[in-house]
């Protein structure tokens, strides 16, 4: 699952359904398999966290604009990016960059 996420991270269509199709199974079966391994994290959370990890890395290690980072990390729009980022890190991307610049 992580391999599919990493290879398709910029794809705005990356979703649970997308991953299920890549694994040649139904979405329902994918959820069942995840429950069998007793995963605490959902696939949607895996996708979001992977995108946020890329965004965090780009914020600290590059001079890209926030909009470029949003695009490179695969978020569909600014609003969803800012909400997810603030929820995980407790600040705006600009504040995060200022606090963690190399």
NULUMLUM-707391 format. One line per field, with one value per residue: residue number from 0; x, y, z of N, C-alpha, C in turn. Coordinates in pm, whole numbers. Example, Ala and Ser with C-alpha at 12.3 -4.5 7.8 and 13.67 -1.06 7.14 Angstrom:
# NULUMLUM-707391
seq	(0; 1)
n_c1	(1319; 1285)
n_c2	(-569; -225)
n_c3	(780; 708)
ca_c1	(1230; 1367)
ca_c2	(-450; -106)
ca_c3	(780; 714)
c_c1	(1320; 1290)
c_c2	(-330; 3)
c_c3	(780; 787)
# end
This chain:
# NULUMLUM-707391
seq	(0; 1; 2; 3; 4; 5; 6; 7; 8; 9; 10; 11; 12; 13; 14; 15; 16; 17; 18; 19; 20; 21; 22; 23; 24; 25; 26; 27; 28; 29; 30; 31; 32; 33; 34; 35; 36; 37; 38; 39; 40; 41; 42; 43; 44; 45; 46; 47; 48; 49; 50; 51; 52; 53; 54; 55; 56; 57; 58; 59; 60; 61; 62; 63; 64; 65; 66; 67; 68; 69; 70; 71; 72; 73; 74; 75; 76; 77; 78; 79; 80; 81; 82; 83; 84; 85; 86; 87; 88; 89; 90; 91; 92; 93; 94; 95; 96; 97; 98; 99; 100; 101)
n_c1	(84; 194; 386; 232; 110; 337; 438; 235; 184; 158; -69; -387; -608; -553; -667; -860; -1013; -865; -627; -727; -807; -556; -451; -603; -851; -1167; -1289; -1413; -1304; -1041; -1060; -1138; -908; -730; -844; -802; -529; -525; -491; -426; -444; -615; -646; -692; -590; -322; -256; -297; -112; 128; 139; 153; 398; 576; 523; 609; 883; 960; 902; 1096; 1341; 1355; 1318; 1076; 755; 456; 231; 354; 452; 215; 114; 321; 305; 65; -189; -532; -632; -576; -718; -779; -518; -412; -585; -534; -259; -242; -385; -220; 36; -8; 27; 64; 183; 377; 459; 566; 781; 939; 1007; 1152; 1356; 1659)
n_c2	(-119; 124; 152; 192; 432; 603; 599; 728; 974; 1241; 1230; 1344; 1187; 981; 756; 555; 386; 397; 271; 18; -70; -84; -294; -497; -562; -531; -230; -282; -535; -457; -292; -492; -655; -475; -452; -712; -720; -563; -285; 33; 269; 432; 382; 617; 797; 721; 805; 1086; 1146; 1073; 1260; 1494; 1453; 1473; 1740; 1870; 1807; 1939; 2202; 2258; 2192; 2316; 2600; 2638; 2777; 2797; 2722; 2572; 2363; 2252; 2150; 1967; 1786; 1668; 1750; 1837; 2096; 2429; 2476; 2221; 2134; 2329; 2292; 2021; 2037; 2224; 2085; 1865; 1975; 2202; 2467; 2720; 2651; 2844; 2946; 2710; 2667; 2890; 2833; 2599; 2613; 2535)
n_c3	(0; 83; -113; -346; -273; -249; -513; -648; -536; -621; -769; -791; -783; -616; -387; -155; -315; -556; -475; -410; -664; -790; -645; -734; -612; -442; -287; -47; 21; 55; 281; 462; 464; 580; 833; 922; 968; 1180; 1174; 1302; 1173; 910; 552; 414; 600; 588; 330; 351; 558; 435; 229; 382; 508; 291; 221; 456; 452; 215; 286; 478; 355; 108; -114; -226; -311; -109; -259; -465; -314; -220; -462; -534; -326; -366; -282; -325; -307; -169; 70; 184; 225; 407; 628; 701; 752; 963; 1158; 1207; 1270; 1418; 1344; 1085; 749; 678; 927; 1031; 857; 917; 1183; 1161; 972; 805)
ca_c1	(0; 281; 452; 135; 97; 458; 450; 125; 157; 116; -195; -499; -708; -510; -771; -876; -1060; -751; -537; -796; -798; -417; -430; -698; -953; -1270; -1262; -1461; -1203; -923; -1090; -1135; -768; -671; -896; -739; -395; -550; -427; -483; -455; -690; -574; -704; -493; -190; -237; -283; 13; 238; 141; 201; 541; 644; 510; 697; 1020; 981; 901; 1221; 1460; 1352; 1272; 953; 643; 355; 151; 432; 457; 81; 107; 417; 266; -54; -317; -625; -649; -512; -798; -757; -380; -395; -656; -461; -130; -265; -429; -107; 152; -50; 65; 55; 308; 474; 514; 647; 905; 1018; 1054; 1234; 1448; 1797)
ca_c2	(0; 241; 161; 255; 572; 678; 612; 807; 1078; 1364; 1204; 1394; 1079; 880; 735; 415; 315; 390; 168; -111; -107; -122; -423; -590; -606; -431; -142; -354; -635; -386; -258; -617; -693; -382; -490; -838; -694; -480; -157; 145; 384; 402; 407; 761; 863; 692; 893; 1222; 1158; 1069; 1391; 1592; 1429; 1533; 1885; 1912; 1796; 2046; 2330; 2277; 2171; 2383; 2739; 2639; 2849; 2710; 2666; 2467; 2250; 2190; 2072; 1856; 1686; 1601; 1796; 1884; 2241; 2497; 2463; 2089; 2131; 2410; 2227; 1901; 2077; 2286; 1982; 1778; 2046; 2308; 2600; 2732; 2611; 2954; 2945; 2589; 2691; 2986; 2768; 2480; 2630; 2489)
ca_c3	(0; 87; -243; -436; -229; -284; -658; -702; -438; -689; -836; -713; -776; -520; -286; -116; -434; -647; -422; -426; -806; -815; -580; -795; -517; -417; -173; 71; 56; 105; 421; 539; 482; 676; 965; 959; 1024; 1298; 1153; 1377; 1084; 788; 428; 386; 689; 533; 214; 401; 631; 337; 163; 480; 528; 177; 235; 565; 403; 118; 357; 551; 274; -22; -119; -304; -252; -49; -369; -531; -220; -224; -586; -531; -227; -417; -226; -427; -300; -55; 192; 244; 272; 528; 739; 741; 806; 1094; 1251; 1242; 1322; 1510; 1295; 940; 682; 685; 1063; 1043; 783; 994; 1306; 1135; 860; 830)
c_c1	(87; 353; 359; 119; 217; 474; 346; 92; 109; -19; -311; -611; -668; -610; -774; -920; -947; -657; -599; -787; -657; -384; -523; -796; -1056; -1230; -1302; -1360; -1075; -943; -1087; -992; -700; -717; -833; -601; -403; -479; -501; -509; -530; -604; -579; -606; -350; -158; -211; -149; 135; 251; 195; 350; 622; 639; 603; 842; 1052; 984; 1036; 1343; 1461; 1305; 1144; 845; 544; 270; 224; 439; 323; 70; 197; 379; 131; -186; -402; -641; -584; -586; -773; -615; -363; -466; -578; -328; -146; -306; -311; 4; 118; -7; 47; 186; 417; 541; 606; 782; 996; 1081; 1156; 1331; 1589; 1893)
c_c2	(125; 260; 230; 402; 653; 698; 705; 929; 1209; 1351; 1248; 1290; 968; 873; 588; 333; 296; 277; 29; -160; -155; -259; -531; -649; -495; -346; -213; -459; -571; -345; -382; -661; -603; -415; -620; -817; -598; -346; -46; 266; 343; 433; 555; 840; 840; 786; 1036; 1241; 1154; 1202; 1499; 1575; 1491; 1686; 1938; 1913; 1910; 2184; 2359; 2276; 2244; 2528; 2750; 2720; 2748; 2645; 2555; 2342; 2176; 2100; 1950; 1748; 1622; 1642; 1856; 2036; 2296; 2473; 2329; 2077; 2207; 2349; 2107; 1938; 2135; 2183; 1897; 1854; 2164; 2448; 2603; 2684; 2719; 2958; 2825; 2609; 2785; 2922; 2658; 2493; 2589; 2603)
c_c3	(0; -46; -344; -401; -275; -434; -718; -618; -504; -757; -746; -698; -680; -406; -248; -238; -535; -604; -438; -570; -839; -755; -633; -694; -500; -296; -44; 117; 109; 251; 510; 567; 585; 817; 1014; 1020; 1142; 1289; 1229; 1287; 957; 665; 393; 474; 639; 417; 262; 473; 539; 265; 256; 506; 414; 187; 344; 519; 305; 184; 420; 458; 140; -7; -202; -233; -193; -158; -443; -444; -218; -346; -578; -429; -260; -356; -336; -426; -174; 76; 260; 297; 403; 648; 792; 807; 946; 1197; 1298; 1314; 1414; 1470; 1144; 878; 690; 823; 1083; 976; 862; 1119; 1279; 1019; 902; 840)
# end
